[in-house]
């Protein structure tokens, strides 16, 4: 029995599609299993190592003179950068 070139190519393409579907299916199943394993791990870690809550400060903190000057310097740097960018555009 002699197979023609077209028939052989069809068989190779069909086999390639089968391998592609098998590979993608295995990867999909692996990802699903990994998601559930990570969810289980998060529950276990949350149960045995709970997060420690930090108290929220009730009074607003006051800024010192040094912090105000630092904030002013940041604002000046941003304004200078925007002006420089506008000058480059034309």
Backbone bond lengths (Angstrom), bond angles and torsions (degrees), N, CA, C in turn:
res aa  C-N    CA-C-N  psi(-1)  N-CA   C-N-CA  omega(-1)  CA-C   N-CA-C  phi
1 X - - - 1.431 - - 1.528 108.42 -
2 X 1.282 116.11 125.36 1.458 122.55 -177.39 1.529 108.34 -106.77
3 X 1.331 114.82 128.39 1.464 118.09 177.94 1.517 109.03 -97.69
4 X 1.300 115.37 142.98 1.457 119.38 179.12 1.519 109.68 -84.21
5 X 1.313 116.56 165.02 1.456 121.74 -178.78 1.517 112.24 -63.24
6 X 1.309 117.68 -38.29 1.461 121.17 -178.52 1.524 111.26 -67.72
7 X 1.329 116.86 -39.93 1.460 121.10 179.85 1.525 110.35 -66.79
8 X 1.323 116.13 -39.18 1.452 120.61 -179.81 1.529 110.68 -67.63
9 X 1.344 116.64 -39.40 1.460 120.41 178.24 1.518 110.52 -65.29
10 X 1.312 118.17 -37.70 1.460 122.32 178.76 1.521 110.07 -63.86
11 X 1.319 116.41 -41.24 1.459 120.04 178.73 1.529 111.04 -65.50
12 X 1.329 116.78 -39.95 1.457 120.13 179.52 1.526 110.85 -66.55
13 X 1.329 117.03 -40.25 1.463 120.11 178.88 1.522 110.10 -66.49
14 X 1.317 117.74 -42.30 1.458 120.97 178.91 1.523 110.58 -63.04
15 X 1.327 116.58 -40.49 1.456 120.28 178.42 1.528 111.12 -66.88
16 X 1.338 116.70 -38.32 1.465 120.57 177.95 1.525 110.72 -64.64
17 X 1.329 116.81 -40.10 1.468 120.44 178.48 1.527 110.11 -65.24
18 X 1.337 117.10 -38.94 1.465 120.47 177.67 1.532 110.85 -62.27
19 X 1.327 116.35 -45.37 1.464 120.31 179.59 1.524 111.30 -65.11
20 X 1.341 116.10 -38.31 1.456 119.68 178.65 1.534 110.12 -64.14
21 X 1.325 117.28 -45.71 1.469 121.11 179.60 1.524 110.44 -63.63
22 X 1.320 117.24 -41.38 1.458 120.93 178.64 1.530 110.63 -63.00
23 X 1.314 117.44 -45.76 1.460 121.17 179.56 1.512 112.16 -64.03
24 X 1.323 117.54 -44.50 1.463 120.58 179.73 1.524 110.55 -66.46
25 X 1.321 117.39 -35.72 1.458 120.66 177.67 1.518 111.81 -65.49
26 X 1.322 116.17 -41.95 1.466 120.23 179.23 1.523 110.23 -64.93
27 X 1.328 117.59 -42.29 1.464 120.76 178.36 1.521 110.41 -64.48
28 X 1.323 117.91 -41.57 1.467 121.83 179.36 1.525 110.39 -62.34
29 X 1.314 117.68 -45.52 1.466 121.49 178.99 1.523 110.25 -63.40
30 X 1.330 116.92 -41.56 1.462 120.39 177.91 1.523 111.18 -60.21
31 X 1.347 117.13 -43.61 1.458 120.09 -179.57 1.527 111.69 -65.24
32 X 1.327 117.53 -39.22 1.460 120.73 177.68 1.530 110.20 -63.35
33 X 1.322 117.23 -45.58 1.463 121.13 178.76 1.530 109.98 -62.32
34 X 1.329 117.28 -40.34 1.453 120.80 -179.66 1.535 110.83 -64.92
35 X 1.323 117.97 -39.96 1.469 121.07 178.82 1.519 110.31 -60.78
36 X 1.337 116.99 -47.57 1.459 119.38 -179.57 1.528 111.77 -67.51
37 X 1.322 117.51 -34.61 1.466 120.03 177.45 1.534 110.53 -65.49
38 X 1.337 117.42 -40.16 1.458 120.22 179.08 1.528 111.47 -68.88
39 X 1.333 116.82 -36.52 1.471 119.77 176.53 1.529 110.37 -64.21
40 X 1.326 116.37 -42.52 1.461 120.56 177.99 1.526 110.45 -63.72
41 X 1.312 116.39 -42.20 1.459 121.00 178.83 1.528 110.53 -62.29
42 X 1.323 117.71 -41.04 1.465 120.86 179.12 1.523 110.91 -64.06
43 X 1.335 117.32 -38.69 1.458 119.90 178.29 1.524 111.06 -66.06
44 X 1.323 116.48 -42.09 1.467 120.40 -179.87 1.524 110.40 -64.96
45 X 1.317 117.08 -45.92 1.462 120.40 -179.77 1.524 110.18 -64.94
46 X 1.329 117.37 -40.80 1.464 120.55 178.53 1.513 112.52 -64.18
47 X 1.329 116.78 -31.26 1.458 120.29 -179.53 1.530 111.11 -74.34
48 X 1.315 117.69 -46.09 1.462 121.26 -174.70 1.526 113.81 -90.63
49 X 1.332 117.90 -21.87 1.466 121.42 179.57 1.523 109.37 -131.57
50 X 1.335 117.47 72.65 1.472 119.42 -177.89 1.528 110.99 -68.43
51 X 1.344 115.72 154.01 1.458 120.73 178.12 1.522 109.48 -73.07
52 X 1.311 114.79 140.33 1.458 119.56 177.72 1.525 107.83 -86.36
53 X 1.320 116.24 128.65 1.457 119.64 -179.89 1.513 109.75 -80.60
54 X 1.322 115.61 140.11 1.457 120.71 178.21 1.521 108.10 -100.55
55 X 1.324 117.63 137.49 1.461 119.50 179.91 1.523 110.88 -68.36
56 X 1.309 115.45 140.40 1.454 121.13 179.33 1.526 108.15 -87.38
57 X 1.331 117.49 129.75 1.470 118.66 179.92 1.531 110.43 -65.76
58 X 1.317 116.16 136.54 1.457 120.55 -177.42 1.520 112.04 -86.74
59 X 1.331 117.91 -34.15 1.453 121.17 179.71 1.523 109.87 -95.14
60 X 1.325 116.30 139.52 1.473 117.29 175.47 1.521 110.09 -69.39
61 X 1.306 115.51 142.03 1.467 119.37 -178.88 1.519 109.28 -82.48
62 X 1.309 115.83 144.21 1.460 120.81 178.38 1.516 109.50 -92.48
63 X 1.311 115.15 143.25 1.456 119.51 178.74 1.523 109.33 -89.81
64 X 1.301 115.17 142.35 1.464 120.74 179.14 1.516 109.28 -87.71
65 X 1.308 115.72 173.64 1.467 120.82 -179.96 1.517 111.78 -62.76
66 X 1.340 116.93 -37.52 1.461 120.24 -179.77 1.521 110.78 -66.61
67 X 1.329 116.77 -38.55 1.463 119.82 179.36 1.523 111.08 -68.57
68 X 1.348 116.55 -36.77 1.463 119.79 177.99 1.520 110.96 -65.26
69 X 1.338 117.54 -41.22 1.463 119.94 -179.82 1.529 110.34 -68.87
70 X 1.333 116.47 -34.04 1.456 119.97 176.60 1.524 110.27 -65.50
71 X 1.326 116.29 -41.20 1.463 120.95 178.42 1.530 110.22 -64.96
72 X 1.308 116.85 -40.85 1.465 121.54 178.23 1.526 110.36 -63.46
73 X 1.308 116.76 -39.95 1.464 120.79 179.16 1.529 110.66 -64.81
74 X 1.318 116.93 -38.60 1.469 120.17 177.96 1.522 110.83 -64.77
75 X 1.328 116.60 -43.83 1.468 120.41 179.73 1.520 110.21 -63.22
76 X 1.328 116.83 -41.57 1.467 120.55 179.10 1.525 110.93 -63.50
77 X 1.329 117.18 -39.06 1.466 120.65 179.73 1.527 110.62 -65.78
78 X 1.328 117.08 -39.86 1.468 120.23 179.45 1.520 110.41 -66.90
79 X 1.327 117.29 -43.52 1.468 120.78 179.49 1.530 109.94 -62.49
80 X 1.330 117.37 -42.60 1.466 120.88 178.91 1.527 111.12 -63.38
81 X 1.316 117.42 -39.64 1.464 120.43 179.69 1.525 110.95 -66.32
82 X 1.328 117.32 -40.62 1.467 120.42 178.87 1.517 110.32 -65.16
83 X 1.333 117.42 -43.74 1.467 120.63 178.77 1.520 110.96 -62.96
84 X 1.315 117.16 -40.89 1.466 120.91 178.60 1.525 110.43 -63.17
85 X 1.327 117.22 -41.85 1.455 121.08 179.35 1.522 111.15 -64.66
86 X 1.341 117.17 -40.50 1.468 120.76 178.01 1.525 110.56 -65.17
87 X 1.334 117.66 -38.31 1.465 120.65 179.52 1.517 111.00 -66.84
88 X 1.312 119.04 -33.16 1.467 121.27 179.32 1.514 111.62 -70.25
89 X 1.333 117.66 -32.78 1.457 120.91 -178.79 1.517 112.49 -73.80
90 X 1.281 118.21 -23.91 1.448 118.22 176.45 1.443 111.67 132.25
